């Protein structure tokens, strides 16, 4: 049983890396035979790993097609960003930070500010949020990791200008200041607003790229005051 779980986890990690690197495209069928050859693993643990990813919405099983990378929708984006905002705030509320943590966050914020290409901006942005929540319990961290992987698709497809992330750097600074002052409620509030600002921008960009999305649906996302 342990060997079976290890194989499944190996497949899952490989797939997650492929997804994050952009090697698996939206709405494209995942070739089980090719994966089996690449990893030297039978199809059974591959199917199990794909089923796990299906449960978190990254992959979708379709009749006569098999497993495909799930399409992006505005409704899912809203649920995704709102859920991540709530879970990261929860993780923050349960964390205890020290001087080393402050330094790590400030170092990462400096890396974020000094990065001006979109792919690196996204990478450093995700790393900043990982550091914010890395002291949460393993179950919560696993859930966040899965959700962030799905979120990556949205940011890669619809946030195309690194300058946009520069607009949220002030909030990241404010989050760190609140944590240093042991004011976690304020840090949680700014964190949530940070994600909601990104969601607002994402909603507008998705509407531009998909005219089927109704204008009222886009403006249905509440406006958020930025601290």
C-alpha positions as YAML, in Angstrom:
chain: A
units: angstrom
residues:
- id: 1
  name: UNK
  ca: [0.00, 0.00, 0.00]
- id: 2
  name: UNK
  ca: [2.83, 2.41, 0.91]
- id: 3
  name: UNK
  ca: [4.51, 1.78, -2.46]
- id: 4
  name: UNK
  ca: [1.23, 2.44, -4.26]
- id: 5
  name: UNK
  ca: [0.76, 5.77, -2.44]
- id: 6
  name: UNK
  ca: [4.38, 6.74, -3.18]
- id: 7
  name: UNK
  ca: [3.88, 6.09, -6.90]
- id: 8
  name: UNK
  ca: [0.64, 8.08, -6.91]
- id: 9
  name: UNK
  ca: [2.33, 10.99, -5.15]
- id: 10
  name: UNK
  ca: [5.24, 10.87, -7.62]
- id: 11
  name: UNK
  ca: [2.79, 11.15, -10.51]
- id: 12
  name: UNK
  ca: [0.91, 13.95, -8.78]
- id: 13
  name: UNK
  ca: [4.10, 15.94, -8.14]
- id: 14
  name: UNK
  ca: [5.18, 15.48, -11.76]
- id: 15
  name: UNK
  ca: [1.81, 16.67, -13.04]
- id: 16
  name: UNK
  ca: [1.79, 19.68, -10.72]
- id: 17
  name: UNK
  ca: [5.25, 20.67, -11.99]
- id: 18
  name: UNK
  ca: [4.09, 20.28, -15.59]
- id: 19
  name: UNK
  ca: [1.04, 22.42, -14.87]
- id: 20
  name: UNK
  ca: [3.06, 25.14, -13.17]
- id: 21
  name: UNK
  ca: [5.58, 25.23, -16.03]
- id: 22
  name: UNK
  ca: [2.80, 25.60, -18.59]
- id: 23
  name: UNK
  ca: [3.55, 22.29, -20.32]
- id: 24
  name: UNK
  ca: [-0.06, 21.12, -19.92]
- id: 25
  name: UNK
  ca: [-2.49, 23.42, -21.70]
- id: 26
  name: UNK
  ca: [-6.10, 24.32, -20.95]
- id: 27
  name: UNK
  ca: [-8.73, 21.96, -22.37]
- id: 28
  name: UNK
  ca: [-6.05, 19.59, -23.70]
- id: 29
  name: UNK
  ca: [-6.28, 15.85, -23.11]
- id: 30
  name: UNK
  ca: [-3.65, 14.35, -20.84]
- id: 31
  name: UNK
  ca: [-1.92, 11.45, -22.57]
- id: 32
  name: UNK
  ca: [-1.82, 8.61, -20.02]
- id: 33
  name: UNK
  ca: [0.40, 6.38, -22.16]
- id: 34
  name: UNK
  ca: [2.97, 9.15, -22.57]
- id: 35
  name: UNK
  ca: [2.97, 9.85, -18.84]
- id: 36
  name: UNK
  ca: [3.43, 6.15, -18.18]
- id: 37
  name: UNK
  ca: [6.47, 6.06, -20.48]
- id: 38
  name: UNK
  ca: [7.96, 9.26, -19.07]
- id: 39
  name: UNK
  ca: [7.71, 8.12, -15.46]
- id: 40
  name: UNK
  ca: [8.13, 4.37, -15.92]
- id: 41
  name: UNK
  ca: [4.93, 3.84, -13.94]
- id: 42
  name: UNK
  ca: [1.80, 1.88, -14.79]
- id: 43
  name: UNK
  ca: [-1.40, 3.66, -15.77]
- id: 44
  name: UNK
  ca: [-3.22, 2.80, -12.50]
- id: 45
  name: UNK
  ca: [-1.37, 5.21, -10.13]
- id: 46
  name: UNK
  ca: [-1.50, 7.81, -12.90]
- id: 47
  name: UNK
  ca: [-5.29, 7.57, -12.98]
- id: 48
  name: UNK
  ca: [-5.40, 7.84, -9.18]
- id: 49
  name: UNK
  ca: [-3.25, 10.98, -9.23]
- id: 50
  name: UNK
  ca: [-5.43, 12.53, -11.93]
- id: 51
  name: UNK
  ca: [-8.52, 11.74, -9.89]
- id: 52
  name: UNK
  ca: [-7.00, 13.58, -6.93]
- id: 53
  name: UNK
  ca: [-6.35, 16.64, -9.08]
- id: 54
  name: UNK
  ca: [-9.90, 16.39, -10.40]
- id: 55
  name: UNK
  ca: [-11.21, 16.72, -6.85]
- id: 56
  name: UNK
  ca: [-9.57, 20.14, -6.51]
- id: 57
  name: UNK
  ca: [-10.81, 21.34, -9.89]
- id: 58
  name: UNK
  ca: [-7.50, 21.36, -11.76]
- id: 59
  name: UNK
  ca: [-8.38, 18.46, -14.03]
- id: 60
  name: UNK
  ca: [-11.74, 17.38, -15.43]
- id: 61
  name: UNK
  ca: [-12.84, 13.94, -16.65]
- id: 62
  name: UNK
  ca: [-14.85, 14.09, -19.87]
- id: 63
  name: UNK
  ca: [-16.69, 11.31, -21.69]
- id: 64
  name: UNK
  ca: [-14.81, 10.09, -24.79]
- id: 65
  name: UNK
  ca: [-11.88, 12.40, -24.03]
- id: 66
  name: UNK
  ca: [-10.48, 11.24, -20.72]
- id: 67
  name: UNK
  ca: [-8.76, 13.72, -18.39]
- id: 68
  name: UNK
  ca: [-8.36, 17.32, -19.58]
- id: 69
  name: UNK
  ca: [-7.16, 20.53, -17.97]
- id: 70
  name: UNK
  ca: [-10.33, 22.30, -16.82]
- id: 71
  name: UNK
  ca: [-11.35, 25.51, -18.59]
- id: 72
  name: UNK
  ca: [-11.27, 28.85, -16.78]
- id: 73
  name: UNK
  ca: [-14.51, 30.56, -15.78]
- id: 74
  name: UNK
  ca: [-15.34, 33.80, -14.02]
- id: 75
  name: UNK
  ca: [-17.54, 31.98, -11.51]
- id: 76
  name: UNK
  ca: [-14.71, 29.64, -10.56]
- id: 77
  name: UNK
  ca: [-12.27, 32.56, -10.34]
- id: 78
  name: UNK
  ca: [-14.51, 34.31, -7.81]
- id: 79
  name: UNK
  ca: [-14.92, 31.20, -5.69]
- id: 80
  name: UNK
  ca: [-11.20, 30.44, -5.94]
- id: 81
  name: UNK
  ca: [-9.89, 33.86, -4.95]
- id: 82
  name: UNK
  ca: [-12.45, 34.35, -2.19]
- id: 83
  name: UNK
  ca: [-11.65, 30.92, -0.74]
- id: 84
  name: UNK
  ca: [-7.91, 31.48, -0.85]
- id: 85
  name: UNK
  ca: [-8.33, 34.89, 0.78]
- id: 86
  name: UNK
  ca: [-10.31, 33.34, 3.65]
- id: 87
  name: UNK
  ca: [-7.95, 30.37, 4.09]
- id: 88
  name: UNK
  ca: [-4.80, 32.49, 4.02]
- id: 89
  name: UNK
  ca: [-6.34, 34.84, 6.59]
- id: 90
  name: UNK
  ca: [-7.14, 31.79, 8.74]
- id: 91
  name: UNK
  ca: [-3.57, 30.51, 8.38]
- id: 92
  name: UNK
  ca: [-2.26, 33.94, 9.34]
- id: 93
  name: UNK
  ca: [-4.47, 34.11, 12.43]
- id: 94
  name: UNK
  ca: [-3.05, 30.80, 13.69]
- id: 95
  name: UNK
  ca: [0.61, 31.71, 13.10]
- id: 96
  name: UNK
  ca: [3.28, 33.04, 15.42]
- id: 97
  name: UNK
  ca: [6.01, 35.10, 13.75]
- id: 98
  name: UNK
  ca: [9.52, 35.98, 14.89]
- id: 99
  name: UNK
  ca: [12.35, 38.19, 13.66]
- id: 100
  name: UNK
  ca: [13.53, 35.57, 11.17]
- id: 101
  name: UNK
  ca: [10.04, 35.47, 9.66]
- id: 102
  name: UNK
  ca: [9.94, 39.27, 9.33]
- id: 103
  name: UNK
  ca: [13.29, 39.22, 7.57]
- id: 104
  name: UNK
  ca: [12.20, 36.46, 5.19]
- id: 105
  name: UNK
  ca: [9.05, 38.38, 4.28]
- id: 106
  name: UNK
  ca: [10.95, 41.62, 3.71]
- id: 107
  name: UNK
  ca: [13.57, 39.85, 1.60]
- id: 108
  name: UNK
  ca: [10.83, 38.29, -0.50]
- id: 109
  name: UNK
  ca: [9.02, 41.62, -0.85]
- id: 110
  name: UNK
  ca: [12.27, 43.16, -2.11]
- id: 111
  name: UNK
  ca: [12.58, 40.36, -4.67]
- id: 112
  name: UNK
  ca: [8.97, 40.98, -5.68]
- id: 113
  name: UNK
  ca: [9.45, 44.75, -6.08]
- id: 114
  name: UNK
  ca: [12.64, 44.29, -8.12]
- id: 115
  name: UNK
  ca: [11.09, 41.80, -10.55]
- id: 116
  name: UNK
  ca: [9.54, 43.31, -13.65]
- id: 117
  name: UNK
  ca: [8.78, 40.41, -16.00]
- id: 118
  name: UNK
  ca: [5.35, 38.88, -15.64]
- id: 119
  name: UNK
  ca: [6.40, 35.23, -15.21]
- id: 120
  name: UNK
  ca: [8.88, 36.06, -12.46]
- id: 121
  name: UNK
  ca: [6.41, 38.49, -10.91]
- id: 122
  name: UNK
  ca: [3.83, 35.72, -10.60]
- id: 123
  name: UNK
  ca: [6.43, 33.33, -9.17]
- id: 124
  name: UNK
  ca: [7.65, 35.81, -6.54]
- id: 125
  name: UNK
  ca: [4.07, 36.84, -5.76]
- id: 126
  name: UNK
  ca: [3.12, 33.24, -4.98]
- id: 127
  name: UNK
  ca: [6.28, 32.76, -2.93]
- id: 128
  name: UNK
  ca: [5.41, 35.82, -0.82]
- id: 129
  name: UNK
  ca: [2.01, 34.34, -0.01]
- id: 130
  name: UNK
  ca: [3.56, 30.95, 0.71]
- id: 131
  name: UNK
  ca: [5.86, 32.57, 3.28]
- id: 132
  name: UNK
  ca: [2.92, 34.40, 4.84]
- id: 133
  name: UNK
  ca: [1.14, 31.13, 5.54]
- id: 134
  name: UNK
  ca: [3.94, 28.56, 5.88]
- id: 135
  name: UNK
  ca: [3.38, 28.08, 9.61]
- id: 136
  name: UNK
  ca: [-0.16, 26.79, 9.19]
- id: 137
  name: UNK
  ca: [-1.01, 23.14, 9.78]
- id: 138
  name: UNK
  ca: [-0.06, 20.65, 7.00]
- id: 139
  name: UNK
  ca: [-3.66, 19.94, 5.95]
- id: 140
  name: UNK
  ca: [-4.42, 23.63, 5.42]
- id: 141
  name: UNK
  ca: [-1.14, 24.09, 3.55]
- id: 142
  name: UNK
  ca: [-1.95, 21.19, 1.24]
- id: 143
  name: UNK
  ca: [-5.36, 22.68, 0.44]
- id: 144
  name: UNK
  ca: [-3.80, 26.09, -0.23]
- id: 145
  name: UNK
  ca: [-1.14, 24.54, -2.46]
- id: 146
  name: UNK
  ca: [-3.78, 22.88, -4.61]
- id: 147
  name: UNK
  ca: [-5.87, 26.04, -4.86]
- id: 148
  name: UNK
  ca: [-2.85, 28.18, -5.73]
- id: 149
  name: UNK
  ca: [-1.91, 25.77, -8.49]
- id: 150
  name: UNK
  ca: [-5.33, 26.27, -10.04]
- id: 151
  name: UNK
  ca: [-5.06, 30.03, -9.45]
- id: 152
  name: UNK
  ca: [-1.81, 30.01, -11.40]
- id: 153
  name: UNK
  ca: [-3.74, 29.33, -14.62]
- id: 154
  name: UNK
  ca: [-5.84, 32.46, -14.12]
- id: 155
  name: UNK
  ca: [-2.88, 34.72, -13.42]
- id: 156
  name: UNK
  ca: [-0.83, 33.33, -16.31]
- id: 157
  name: UNK
  ca: [-3.68, 33.82, -18.76]
- id: 158
  name: UNK
  ca: [-5.27, 37.09, -17.64]
- id: 159
  name: UNK
  ca: [-2.71, 39.16, -15.75]
- id: 160
  name: UNK
  ca: [-0.28, 40.02, -18.50]
- id: 161
  name: UNK
  ca: [1.44, 43.17, -17.20]
- id: 162
  name: UNK
  ca: [3.92, 42.98, -14.36]
- id: 163
  name: UNK
  ca: [3.07, 46.61, -13.57]
- id: 164
  name: UNK
  ca: [-0.25, 45.45, -12.15]
- id: 165
  name: UNK
  ca: [1.48, 43.58, -9.34]
- id: 166
  name: UNK
  ca: [3.46, 46.71, -8.56]
- id: 167
  name: UNK
  ca: [0.15, 48.32, -7.61]
- id: 168
  name: UNK
  ca: [-0.30, 45.85, -4.74]
- id: 169
  name: UNK
  ca: [3.21, 46.15, -3.30]
- id: 170
  name: UNK
  ca: [2.05, 48.77, -0.81]
- id: 171
  name: UNK
  ca: [-0.47, 46.32, 0.62]
- id: 172
  name: UNK
  ca: [2.24, 43.69, 0.97]
- id: 173
  name: UNK
  ca: [4.35, 46.20, 2.90]
- id: 174
  name: UNK
  ca: [1.35, 47.02, 5.09]
- id: 175
  name: UNK
  ca: [0.80, 43.31, 5.80]
- id: 176
  name: UNK
  ca: [4.38, 42.93, 7.00]
- id: 177
  name: UNK
  ca: [4.14, 46.05, 9.16]
- id: 178
  name: UNK
  ca: [0.96, 44.78, 10.80]
- id: 179
  name: UNK
  ca: [2.58, 41.40, 11.50]
- id: 180
  name: UNK
  ca: [5.65, 43.11, 13.02]
- id: 181
  name: UNK
  ca: [3.32, 45.12, 15.27]
- id: 182
  name: UNK
  ca: [1.59, 41.88, 16.32]
- id: 183
  name: UNK
  ca: [-1.62, 43.18, 14.78]
- id: 184
  name: UNK
  ca: [-2.75, 40.05, 12.94]
- id: 185
  name: UNK
  ca: [-6.40, 41.16, 12.50]
- id: 186
  name: UNK
  ca: [-5.22, 44.14, 10.45]
- id: 187
  name: UNK
  ca: [-2.81, 41.92, 8.48]
- id: 188
  name: UNK
  ca: [-5.67, 39.52, 7.72]
- id: 189
  name: UNK
  ca: [-7.91, 42.37, 6.53]
- id: 190
  name: UNK
  ca: [-5.27, 43.80, 4.20]
- id: 191
  name: UNK
  ca: [-4.46, 40.31, 2.93]
- id: 192
  name: UNK
  ca: [-8.10, 39.72, 1.98]
- id: 193
  name: UNK
  ca: [-8.35, 43.09, 0.25]
- id: 194
  name: UNK
  ca: [-5.13, 42.32, -1.59]
- id: 195
  name: UNK
  ca: [-6.67, 39.20, -3.15]
- id: 196
  name: UNK
  ca: [-9.96, 40.98, -3.87]
- id: 197
  name: UNK
  ca: [-8.14, 43.72, -5.76]
- id: 198
  name: UNK
  ca: [-6.51, 41.05, -7.93]
- id: 199
  name: UNK
  ca: [-9.90, 39.37, -8.43]
- id: 200
  name: UNK
  ca: [-11.47, 42.67, -9.53]
- id: 201
  name: UNK
  ca: [-8.70, 43.19, -12.10]
- id: 202
  name: UNK
  ca: [-8.92, 39.58, -13.25]
- id: 203
  name: UNK
  ca: [-12.69, 39.83, -13.75]
- id: 204
  name: UNK
  ca: [-12.28, 42.83, -16.03]
- id: 205
  name: UNK
  ca: [-9.52, 41.14, -18.05]
- id: 206
  name: UNK
  ca: [-11.56, 37.95, -18.43]
- id: 207
  name: UNK
  ca: [-14.48, 39.98, -19.76]
- id: 208
  name: UNK
  ca: [-12.21, 41.67, -22.31]
- id: 209
  name: UNK
  ca: [-11.00, 38.31, -23.57]
- id: 210
  name: UNK
  ca: [-14.41, 36.64, -23.45]
- id: 211
  name: UNK
  ca: [-17.24, 38.84, -24.75]
- id: 212
  name: UNK
  ca: [-19.75, 36.15, -23.77]
- id: 213
  name: UNK
  ca: [-19.31, 37.21, -20.14]
- id: 214
  name: UNK
  ca: [-22.09, 39.62, -19.30]
- id: 215
  name: UNK
  ca: [-21.05, 43.09, -18.16]
- id: 216
  name: UNK
  ca: [-23.33, 42.87, -15.13]
- id: 217
  name: UNK
  ca: [-21.60, 39.66, -14.09]
- id: 218
  name: UNK
  ca: [-18.24, 41.44, -14.11]
- id: 219
  name: UNK
  ca: [-19.45, 44.35, -12.00]
- id: 220
  name: UNK
  ca: [-21.12, 41.96, -9.57]
- id: 221
  name: UNK
  ca: [-17.81, 41.67, -7.72]
- id: 222
  name: UNK
  ca: [-17.97, 44.22, -4.86]
- id: 223
  name: UNK
  ca: [-15.49, 47.06, -4.90]
- id: 224
  name: UNK
  ca: [-12.90, 46.96, -2.16]
- id: 225
  name: UNK
  ca: [-11.18, 49.80, -0.39]
- id: 226
  name: UNK
  ca: [-7.42, 49.41, -0.44]
- id: 227
  name: UNK
  ca: [-5.53, 50.24, 2.72]
...
